[in-house]
């Protein structure tokens, strides 16, 4: 048996299906080794040597992996095709004592049979340059986080964090907010005249300046009245008519950032919703008779490159469905940014035959909407230009120039499939109209009336999640895999908050930014951060020692830390003394501010560590009684208690930290409650089944893993299929729950109400 190691549990079933019976797929669930927690774990005096350890929550995973590897005839590492994936493969290879030059690394840009089979034919050694680029990023982030965060805690409040990419992104939001606050609106006027052509067609022309090309700015009603006075009784004469054929070019296929932007702007999906939906489409969705099927290629990419096979398939599809006129003479190619990892492809559907409509009934709302967007964007990227008849007419009157412009479609081209709405600009009075009347040079136009609009200049708009990601991409801050985690972290740290769809910094976010700019201007400089990304790209390309890049960054860094820690400047609110008496030592307790708000603390800390939570009214909050469940901890025998964490309710052992056993209670559909229906025994070996929830997927597996490899993406039932004898799974459709045969070749279904 050959062992193939991947990252995500969500694609385990899909990859296993395409590999076949000679292979066993094992999912690590992401990184298995990392820098040691709660310490720097980087030896700055020894060439920045990192110390890696197996992560606490991955020890059992590594044990299982080693057991499976020991009995496998060959090991292949198929983690994601990027720096992080390469680093995960390197860590796995290190744990399994695989030689560095061994040809064990395979990668595929899409989870399809052809892609996986082709990858198996081309195993290679782990790319140490990619690994080193990831190591440099990880070490840099650890140095910034562990060295700078204590400064924030000392100067502002406890439990604050800084990050190399996170903090610069926060500065973008804070700087934009201050730009808005400092903005002073200026008055201006748009000036139009309503005219009538000799044929009697009415239209509106915009004032664009004075004859001879001099621009004119109307800043008040007096300016408007002056123009009206000059124009009273004037003849309006057509001076010039310009007709042309203009073209609109198709948009490039999606990269990570443009997908996130369009998903928000067109579908109103947040970054988190988009990332989750894209991950599911990439890993695979359940389709009747086929099992899990991946629909799109790899989703963390900044390259617009598309494979020759995909282009050929697109051209064949377009020619057959829309006609040859929608097919350009040559394929469309799009330039990627210089820093793009061009080994990747753009985000595209794996098969154009798998149309959005053909899978709509099997996808939820977000999955369908995003797949439809990706599908149409890719298809349109290989279609012909849209063409328009454009007309621009210049009209003069007593020394003033007016213009009416418009365009009419000639050929819809790519817009037949995909179009982006044009944004109107109120600051430009010469907005394009849809039609222009038939006019001739020298024609006199009949004056009807003036139309003047008082306007005020607007401040720059606050960032939305989409425009913030766009700014990060344009300024070179971070990379596709970091956009969503960075913005999500800023929200979780309460440095930024939502204001409708827009993002605003909190007071805490502003204070953190000011403190970091004061002491660490380089770290908070956008250009410096972007240049660091370029240097990481240089490591990836080979020939640059990652330690040299880190050393260059670290030079003088300790001096800045010491200067900041020794400076008396602070934004920390002084402790507020209260009348609450500490029952442990008798001192009057003070109000402090922590990560989760205000609380009472004894002023004699650290001798006395007494604290009390405060409610929203400033009173001492009564401690909540723990909800004790009937579930017995399988590790120590105590009755587990119900707690609430970041991902919902879960069961925890009351003997923590001696016993760290937890059980997730979050159901598959997102409800924060325990499953009401107990799971049956494993259909394969009879041992208990358990529900496994990760950040990316939820599935059901045997508690006897790795001896038993049973998994199911749907909850198994205790009933057998009357047609073929396979176990039935519980599914949810438009009409509620129903039972379905797990055998993909069997079409048996049954309503839950009728199941006995």
C-alpha positions in Angstrom: 0.0 0.0 0.0 1.3 3.5 -0.9 0.6 6.3 1.5 -0.4 9.8 0.2 -0.3 12.6 2.7 -2.5 15.7 2.2 -3.6 18.6 4.3 -7.4 19.1 4.5 -9.8 16.5 5.8 -12.4 17.9 3.4 -10.7 16.6 0.3 -9.6 13.2 1.7 -12.6 11.4 0.2 -12.2 13.1 -3.2 -8.4 12.4 -3.5 -8.9 8.7 -2.3 -11.5 8.2 -5.0 -9.2 9.2 -7.8 -6.1 7.3 -6.4 -7.9 4.0 -6.2 -7.3 0.9 -4.1 -3.5 0.8 -4.2 -3.3 4.0 -2.2 -4.2 5.2 1.3 -4.8 8.9 1.9 -3.9 10.5 5.2 -4.9 14.1 6.1 -2.8 16.1 8.6 -5.3 18.9 9.1 -2.7 21.5 8.3 0.7 22.0 10.0 1.9 19.3 12.4 5.0 21.1 13.6 5.5 24.8 14.6 7.7 27.0 16.7 7.4 26.2 20.4 4.4 28.0 22.0 4.7 30.7 24.7 8.4 31.4 24.0 10.4 33.0 21.2 11.7 29.6 20.0 14.2 31.4 17.6 17.9 31.5 18.6 18.8 35.0 17.5 22.4 34.4 18.5 22.8 31.2 16.5 21.8 32.3 12.9 18.1 32.5 13.9 17.9 28.8 14.4 14.2 27.9 14.9 13.1 25.2 17.3 10.1 23.2 16.0 8.0 20.9 18.0 4.9 18.8 17.2 1.9 20.9 18.0 -0.1 19.7 21.1 -3.3 19.1 19.1 -1.4 17.1 16.5 0.4 14.6 18.6 -2.1 11.9 18.0 -2.2 12.7 14.3 1.6 12.4 14.1 1.5 9.1 16.0 -1.1 7.7 13.6 0.9 9.0 10.6 4.1 7.3 11.8 2.2 4.0 12.2 0.8 4.2 8.7 4.1 5.2 7.2 5.9 2.3 8.8 3.7 -0.2 7.0 3.6 1.6 3.6 5.8 0.7 0.7 6.0 4.3 -0.6 5.2 7.7 0.8 4.1 10.6 -1.3 3.5 14.1 0.1 0.6 15.9 -1.7 0.1 19.0 0.5 -1.2 22.2 -1.1 0.8 23.7 -4.0 2.2 26.8 -2.2 4.9 27.8 0.4 2.8 26.6 3.3 2.1 23.3 1.6 5.8 22.8 0.8 6.7 23.6 4.4 4.1 21.1 5.7 5.6 18.4 3.4 9.1 19.2 4.7 8.0 18.9 8.4 6.2 15.6 7.6 9.3 14.3 5.8 11.5 15.4 8.8 9.2 13.5 11.2 9.2 10.4 9.0 13.0 10.5 8.5 12.6 10.9 4.7 15.9 12.0 3.0 15.8 15.6 1.7 16.6 14.6 -1.8 14.0 11.8 -2.0 11.4 12.2 -4.8 8.3 12.2 -2.6 6.6 15.5 -3.3 3.7 15.6 -5.7 1.4 18.5 -6.4 -1.8 19.2 -8.3 -3.6 22.4 -9.0 -7.0 20.8 -9.1 -8.5 17.7 -7.5 -9.4 15.8 -10.7 -8.5 12.3 -11.9 -6.2 13.5 -14.7 -4.4 16.1 -12.5 -3.8 13.5 -9.7 -2.7 10.8 -12.1 -0.3 13.1 -13.8 1.1 14.2 -10.5 1.9 10.6 -9.6 4.1 10.4 -12.7 6.2 13.4 -11.6 7.3 13.1 -8.0 10.1 15.5 -7.1 12.3 16.3 -4.1 11.0 18.9 -1.6 11.8 22.4 -2.8 14.0 23.7 0.0 13.8 27.3 -1.4 10.0 27.3 -1.0 10.5 25.9 2.5 13.1 28.5 3.4 10.8 31.3 2.2 8.1 30.0 4.5 10.6 29.6 7.4 11.8 33.2 6.9 8.2 34.5 7.0 7.4 32.4 10.1 10.5 33.5 12.0 10.0 37.2 11.0 6.4 37.0 12.2 7.5 35.4 15.5 10.1 38.0 16.1 7.7 40.8 15.6 4.9 39.2 17.5 6.9 38.2 20.5 9.1 41.3 20.7 6.7 44.0 19.9 3.5 42.8 21.5 4.8 43.2 25.0 5.4 46.9 24.2 1.8 47.3 23.4 0.8 45.5 26.6 3.0 47.8 28.6 2.0 51.0 26.9 -1.8 50.4 26.3 -3.4 47.4 27.9 -2.8 43.7 28.4 -3.4 40.9 25.8 -2.6 43.0 22.8 -0.7 41.7 19.8 1.3 43.1 16.9 2.1 41.4 13.6 4.3 42.2 10.6 1.4 42.1 8.1 -1.5 42.6 10.5 -0.2 45.9 11.9 0.5 47.5 8.5 -3.0 46.5 7.3 -4.4 48.1 10.5 -2.5 51.3 9.6 -4.3 51.4 6.2 -7.7 51.4 8.0 -6.6 54.0 10.6 -5.0 56.3 8.0 -8.0 56.2 5.8 -10.3 57.0 8.8 -8.1 60.0 9.7 -8.1 61.2 6.1 -11.9 61.1 6.2 -12.0 63.0 9.5 -9.6 65.7 8.2 -11.5 66.1 5.0 -13.0 69.5 4.3 -15.8 69.4 1.7 -15.6 71.9 -1.2 -18.6 73.2 -3.1 -18.8 72.7 -6.8 -21.5 72.8 -9.5 -22.3 70.6 -12.5 -23.7 72.8 -15.3 -25.9 71.4 -18.0 -28.1 72.9 -20.8 -31.2 71.2 -22.1 -31.1 71.5 -25.9 -33.3 70.4 -28.8 -31.9 69.3 -32.2 -33.3 70.5 -35.5 -35.4 67.3 -35.6 -36.9 68.1 -32.3 -35.0 65.6 -30.1 -34.3 66.8 -26.6 -31.0 66.1 -24.9 -28.7 67.4 -22.2 -25.1 68.6 -22.8 -22.5 69.2 -20.1 -20.3 72.3 -19.7 -16.7 71.2 -20.1 -14.8 74.5 -20.2 -14.2 77.6 -22.2 -13.4 77.7 -25.9 -9.7 77.3 -26.5 -9.3 74.5 -24.0 -9.4 76.5 -20.7 -10.9 74.6 -17.9 -13.6 76.2 -15.8 -14.5 75.5 -12.1 -17.8 76.6 -10.7 -17.5 76.8 -6.9 -20.5 78.8 -6.0 -24.0 80.0 -7.1 -22.4 83.3 -8.2 -20.1 81.4 -10.6 -23.1 79.6 -12.0 -25.0 82.9 -12.4 -22.0 84.5 -14.2 -22.0 81.7 -16.8 -25.8 81.9 -17.2 -25.4 85.7 -17.8 -22.7 85.1 -20.4 -24.9 82.5 -22.2 -28.2 84.4 -22.2 -29.3 84.7 -25.8 -26.3 82.7 -27.1 -26.4 80.4 -30.2 -25.6 76.8 -29.6 -23.7 75.5 -32.6 -22.3 72.0 -33.3 -18.5 72.4 -33.7 -17.3 68.8 -33.9 -18.6 65.3 -34.1 -16.3 62.3 -33.4 -17.5 58.8 -34.2 -15.4 55.7 -33.4 -15.6 52.0 -32.7 -14.5 51.4 -29.1 -13.7 48.0 -27.5 -14.1 46.6 -24.0 -11.7 43.8 -23.3 -12.6 40.8 -21.2 -11.5 40.6 -17.6 -8.7 38.2 -16.5 -9.8 35.0 -14.7 -10.0 35.3 -11.0 -7.1 35.4 -8.6 -7.7 35.2 -4.9 -8.1 38.9 -4.3 -10.3 39.6 -7.3 -12.6 36.7 -6.4 -13.0 38.1 -2.9 -13.7 41.6 -4.3 -16.4 40.4 -6.7 -17.9 38.1 -4.2 -18.5 41.0 -1.9 -19.6 43.5 -4.5 -21.8 41.2 -6.5 -22.9 38.6 -4.0 -22.6 40.5 -0.7 -20.5 37.6 0.7 -17.9 38.4 3.4 -14.3 37.3 3.2 -15.0 34.5 5.6 -18.0 33.3 3.6 -16.1 33.5 0.4 -13.1 31.7 1.7 -15.2 28.9 3.2 -17.3 28.5 0.0 -14.2 28.5 -2.2 -12.5 25.9 0.0 -15.5 23.6 -0.3 -15.7 24.0 -4.1 -12.0 23.2 -4.3 -12.0 20.2 -2.0 -15.2 18.7 -3.4 -19.0 18.7 -3.0 -21.3 15.7 -2.9 -23.0 14.9 -6.2 -25.5 12.1 -6.7 -23.9 9.0 -8.1 -20.4 10.5 -8.1 -19.6 11.0 -4.5 -17.4 14.1 -3.7 -16.4 16.0 -6.8 -14.1 19.0 -6.9 -15.4 21.9 -9.0 -12.6 24.5 -9.1 -8.9 24.7 -9.1 -6.6 25.8 -6.3 -8.0 29.0 -4.6 -4.9 30.7 -3.1 -3.2 32.2 -6.2 -2.0 35.5 -7.5 -1.4 34.2 -11.0 -3.7 34.8 -14.0 -2.0 32.0 -16.0 -4.2 29.3 -17.4 -3.1 25.9 -18.7 -3.1 25.3 -22.4 -5.5 22.4 -22.0 -8.0 24.7 -20.1 -7.7 27.3 -22.8 -8.3 24.8 -25.5 -11.4 23.4 -23.7 -12.7 27.0 -23.2 -12.3 27.9 -26.8 -14.0 24.7 -27.9 -16.9 25.3 -25.5 -17.3 29.0 -26.5 -17.3 28.2 -30.3 -19.9 25.4 -29.9 -22.2 27.2 -27.5 -22.0 30.9 -28.6 -20.6 30.7 -32.2 -17.3 31.6 -33.8 -17.9 35.4 -33.6 -17.5 35.1 -29.8 -14.1 33.4 -30.2 -11.1 35.6 -30.7 -8.6 34.6 -33.4 -6.0 33.8 -30.7 -6.4 32.8 -27.1 -6.5 35.7 -24.5 -3.5 35.9 -22.2 -3.2 38.1 -19.1 -0.2 39.5 -17.4 0.3 38.6 -13.8 2.1 40.8 -11.2 5.8 40.4 -11.1 5.6 38.9 -7.7 3.0 36.3 -8.7 3.7 32.6 -8.1 3.3 31.6 -11.8 3.5 27.9 -11.1 -0.1 28.4 -10.0 -3.1 28.9 -12.3 -5.9 31.3 -12.0 -9.0 30.2 -10.3 -11.2 28.4 -12.8 -13.8 25.6 -13.1 -12.2 22.1 -13.6 -14.7 21.2 -16.3 -16.8 23.6 -18.3 -19.2 20.7 -18.9 -20.1 20.9 -15.2 -22.2 24.0 -15.7 -23.5 26.0 -12.6 -27.1 25.0 -13.5 -26.2 21.3 -13.7 -25.1 21.3 -10.0 -27.3 24.1 -8.6 -29.7 21.7 -6.8 -26.8 20.1 -5.0 -25.2 23.3 -3.7 -26.2 25.7 -1.0 -26.8 29.3 -1.9 -23.3 30.6 -1.3 -21.6 27.6 -3.1 -23.8 28.0 -6.2 -23.4 31.8 -6.3 -19.6 31.6 -6.1 -19.3 28.7 -8.5 -21.5 30.6 -11.0 -19.3 33.7 -10.6 -16.0 31.8 -11.1 -17.4 29.8 -14.0 -18.6 32.8 -15.9 -15.6 34.9 -15.2 -13.3 32.2 -16.6 -15.5 31.6 -19.7 -15.7 35.3 -20.4 -11.9 35.7 -20.1 -11.5 33.6 -23.3 -14.2 35.4 -25.3 -14.1 38.2 -27.9 -14.1 41.9 -27.1 -17.3 43.8 -26.7 -17.6 46.6 -29.3 -19.5 49.9 -29.3 -20.4 52.8 -31.6 -19.1 55.8 -29.6 -20.2 59.3 -30.4 -18.9 62.6 -28.9 -20.4 65.9 -30.0 -18.9 69.3 -29.1 -21.2 72.3 -29.0 -20.1 75.9 -28.5 -22.0 78.9 -27.2 -20.6 82.4 -26.6 -17.1 81.2 -25.6 -18.2 78.1 -23.7 -17.9 74.5 -24.8 -20.4 71.8 -24.1 -20.3 68.0 -24.8 -22.7 65.1 -25.1 -21.2 61.7 -25.3 -22.7 58.2 -25.7 -22.2 54.8 -27.0 -24.5 52.0 -28.3 -23.6 48.3 -28.3 -22.5 46.8 -31.6 -21.4 43.4 -30.4 -21.8 42.1 -26.9 -18.8 39.8 -26.9 -17.7 38.6 -23.5 -20.5 40.7 -21.8 -23.0 38.1 -23.0 -21.6 36.0 -20.1 -20.0 38.4 -17.6 -20.1 42.1 -17.1 -19.1 44.5 -14.3 -21.3 47.5 -13.6 -19.6 50.8 -14.3 -19.3 53.1 -11.3 -20.6 56.6 -11.8 -18.5 59.5 -10.8 -20.4 62.6 -9.6 -17.3 64.7 -9.9 -17.4 64.3 -13.7 -20.3 66.2 -15.3 -19.7 64.7 -18.8 -21.4 61.4 -17.9 -22.0 59.2 -21.0 -25.6 59.0 -22.1 -26.9 55.9 -23.9 -28.0 57.6 -27.1 -27.0 60.8 -29.0 -29.4 62.4 -31.5 -28.4 62.7 -35.1 -26.5 66.0 -35.4 -24.4 67.7 -38.1 -21.5 70.1 -37.8 -22.8 73.7 -38.1 -26.3 72.8 -36.9 -27.8 75.3 -34.5 -29.5 73.8 -31.4 -32.5 75.3 -29.7 -32.0 76.3 -26.1 -34.6 75.0 -23.6 -33.3 75.5 -20.1 -30.4 75.3 -17.7 -29.9 72.4 -15.3 -27.4 73.1 -12.5 -26.5 70.7 -9.7 -24.9 71.9 -6.5 -22.4 69.2 -5.3 -19.8 68.9 -2.5 -16.7 66.9 -2.8 -16.8 63.7 -0.8 -14.1 62.2 1.5 -12.5 58.9 0.4 -14.7 56.0 1.3 -14.0 53.7 4.2 -12.6 50.4 3.3 -14.8 47.4 2.8 -13.4 43.9 3.3 -13.1 43.7 -0.5 -11.4 47.1 -1.0 -9.0 46.4 1.9 -7.9 43.2 0.3 -7.5 45.1 -3.0 -5.4 47.7 -1.3 -3.3 44.9 0.3 -2.7 43.3 -3.0 -1.9 46.6 -4.8 0.5 47.7 -2.1 2.2 44.3 -1.9 1.2 43.6 1.7 0.9 39.8 2.3 0.0 37.2 -0.2 -3.2 35.4 -1.2 -3.1 32.9 1.6 -2.8 35.7 4.2 -5.5 38.2 3.1 -8.5 36.6 4.9 -6.6 35.5 8.1 -5.1 39.0 8.5 -8.5 40.9 8.2 -10.2 38.3 10.4 -7.5 38.7 13.1 -8.0 42.4 13.2 -11.7 41.9 13.8 -11.1 39.3 16.5 -8.6 41.6 18.2 -11.2 44.4 18.2 -8.8 46.7 16.3 -11.4 47.2 13.6 -15.2 46.9 13.4 -18.0 46.8 10.9 -20.0 49.9 10.2 -22.6 48.6 7.7 -20.5 47.1 5.0 -17.6 49.4 5.7 -14.7 48.9 8.1 -13.8 51.4 10.8 -10.9 51.4 13.3 -11.8 51.2 17.0 -10.2 53.5 19.5 -8.0 50.6 20.5 -7.0 50.1 16.9 -6.0 53.7 16.6 -4.0 53.6 19.8 -2.1 50.5 18.7 -1.3 52.1 15.4 0.0 55.3 17.0 2.1 53.4 19.4 3.7 51.2 16.8 4.3 54.1 14.4 6.0 56.0 17.3 8.5 53.2 18.1 8.6 51.0 15.0 8.2 53.2 12.0 9.8 50.7 9.6 7.6 47.9 10.6 4.6 50.1 10.1 5.8 51.4 6.7 3.8 50.0 3.8 6.8 50.2 1.4 9.1 48.4 3.9 6.6 45.6 4.3 6.0 45.3 0.6 9.8 45.1 0.0 10.0 42.4 2.6 7.5 40.3 0.6 9.7 40.8 -2.4 12.7 39.6 -0.4 10.7 36.5 0.6 10.0 35.9 -3.1 13.7 36.1 -3.7 14.3 33.4 -1.2 11.7 31.3 -2.9 13.4 31.7 -6.3 16.6 30.4 -4.8 20.1 31.7 -4.2 19.3 33.8 -1.1 19.8 32.5 2.5 16.7 33.1 4.5 18.8 33.8 7.6 20.4 36.7 5.8 17.0 38.3 5.1 16.0 37.9 8.7 19.3 39.3 10.0 18.9 42.3 7.8 15.5 42.9 9.3 16.7 42.2 12.9 19.6 44.6 12.8 19.0 47.3 15.4 15.6 45.8 16.3 16.6 44.9 19.9 17.7 48.5 20.4 14.3 49.8 19.4 12.6 47.3 21.7 14.7 48.5 24.6 14.1 52.1 23.8 10.4 51.6 23.7 10.3 49.6 26.9 12.4 52.2 28.7 10.3 55.2 27.5 7.7 56.5 30.0 5.2 57.5 27.3 2.0 55.6 27.8 -1.6 55.4 26.6 -2.6 53.1 29.4 -5.6 54.3 31.3 -4.8 54.8 35.0 -6.3 52.3 37.4 -9.6 53.5 38.9 -10.0 52.7 42.6 -13.3 51.4 43.7 -15.1 50.7 47.0 -15.0 46.9 46.4 -12.8 45.3 49.1 -10.6 42.3 48.2 -11.9 39.5 50.4 -8.4 37.9 50.2 -6.2 40.8 51.4 -8.5 43.7 52.4 -7.2 46.2 49.8 -9.6 48.3 47.7 -9.8 46.7 44.3 -9.2 48.7 41.1 -10.7 48.7 37.6 -8.5 47.4 34.9 -9.1 46.9 31.2 -8.2 43.6 29.5 -8.8 42.0 26.2 -12.4 41.2 27.1 -13.2 44.6 28.7 -13.1 46.0 32.2 -12.6 43.9 35.3 -11.8 44.3 39.0 -8.2 43.4 40.2 -6.4 43.5 43.5 -3.8 46.3 43.5 -1.4 44.0 45.5 -0.8 41.9 42.4 1.3 39.7 42.1 1.1 38.9 45.8 -2.6 38.8 45.5 -4.1 37.6 42.2 -7.8 38.1 43.0 -9.9 39.3 40.1 -13.6 39.7 39.5 -15.6 40.1 36.3 -17.8 43.2 35.9 -21.2 43.2 34.1 -22.3 45.8 31.6 -23.5 48.1 34.5 -20.2 48.0 36.3 -21.4 45.6 39.0 -19.6 42.5 40.0 -20.8 39.7 37.7 -22.0 36.6 39.5 -20.1 33.5 38.3 -22.2 31.3 36.1 -22.7 27.7 37.3 -21.1 25.3 35.0 -23.5 23.1 33.0 -22.5 19.5 33.7 -23.3 17.0 30.9 -23.9 13.3 31.1 -20.9 12.6 29.0 -18.0 10.9 30.8 -14.5 11.9 29.9 -12.9 9.0 28.1 -9.5 9.9 29.5 -10.1 10.4 33.2 -13.7 9.4 33.9 -15.0 12.8 35.1 -18.3 14.2 33.9 -17.6 16.8 31.2 -18.9 20.4 31.4 -20.4 22.5 28.6 -18.3 25.5 27.6 -18.5 28.1 24.8 -15.5 28.9 22.6 -14.6 30.6 19.3 -16.3 27.9 17.3 -19.3 27.3 19.5 -20.2 25.1 22.4 -18.0 22.1 23.3 -17.5 19.7 26.2 -14.5 20.1 28.3 -13.0 18.0 31.1 -13.4 19.7 34.5 -9.9 18.5 35.5 -8.2 20.9 33.1 -5.2 21.5 32.9 -4.4 18.0 34.1 -6.8 16.6 31.6 -7.3 18.5 28.3 -9.9 16.3 26.7 -12.6 18.2 24.7 -15.5 17.1 22.5 -16.9 19.5 19.8 -20.7 19.9 19.9 -21.1 22.1 16.8 -23.4 20.5 14.3 -22.7 20.3 10.6 -25.3 23.0 9.6 -23.7 25.5 12.0 -26.2 25.3 14.9 -24.4 25.6 18.2 -25.9 22.6 19.8 -25.2 18.9 20.3 -26.4 16.5 17.7 -29.8 15.1 18.9 -29.4 11.7 17.1 -26.7 9.4 18.5 -24.4 7.9 16.0 -24.6 4.2 15.2 -21.6 1.8 15.5 -19.0 1.9 12.7 -20.5 0.0 9.7 -17.0 -1.4 8.9 -15.7 -2.6 12.3 -18.5 -2.0 14.9 -16.5 0.5 17.0 -18.1 3.8 18.1 -18.3 6.5 15.5 -17.3 10.1 16.3 -18.0 13.5 14.7 -14.9 15.3 13.7 -15.0 19.1 13.1 -12.1 21.1 11.7 -12.0 24.7 10.5 -12.5 23.5 7.0 -14.8 20.5 7.2 -17.0 18.3 9.3 -17.1 14.5 8.8 -17.7 11.3 10.6 -15.0 8.8 11.4 -14.3 5.6 13.3 -12.9 5.9 16.8 -10.7 3.0 15.9 -8.6 5.0 13.4 -6.0 4.3 12.0 -6.8 0.5 12.3 -10.2 1.3 10.8 -10.3 4.0 8.1 -14.0 4.5 7.8 -15.1 8.0 7.1 -18.3 9.6 5.8 -19.1 13.2 5.0 -22.7 12.6 6.0 -24.0 11.2 9.3 -24.4 7.4 8.9 -27.7 5.8 10.1 -28.2 2.4 11.7 -30.2 1.2 8.7 -29.2 -0.9 5.7 -30.2 -0.3 2.1 -32.9 -2.8 1.1 -31.6 -2.8 -2.4 -27.8 -3.5 -2.0 -27.2 -3.9 1.7 -24.9 -0.9 2.1 -25.4 1.5 5.1 -27.7 4.5 4.7 -26.7 8.1 5.4 -28.8 11.0 6.6 -29.1 13.9 4.0 -31.0 17.1 4.1 -32.8 18.4 1.0 -35.4 21.0 0.1 -38.2 18.9 1.7 -36.3 18.0 4.9 -34.2 15.0 5.9 -34.1 11.8 4.0 -32.0 8.6 3.9 -29.8 7.8 1.0 -27.7 4.8 0.1 -24.0 5.3 0.7 -23.2 3.1 -2.3 -22.6 5.6 -5.1 -23.9 3.1 -7.7 -27.2 2.7 -5.9 -30.0 5.2 -6.3 -32.1 4.2 -3.2 -33.7 7.0 -1.2 -36.3 7.1 1.6 -38.0 9.8 3.6 -37.1 9.8 7.2 -40.7 9.7 8.3 -41.2 6.4 6.4 -38.0 4.8 7.8 -38.8 2.2 10.4 
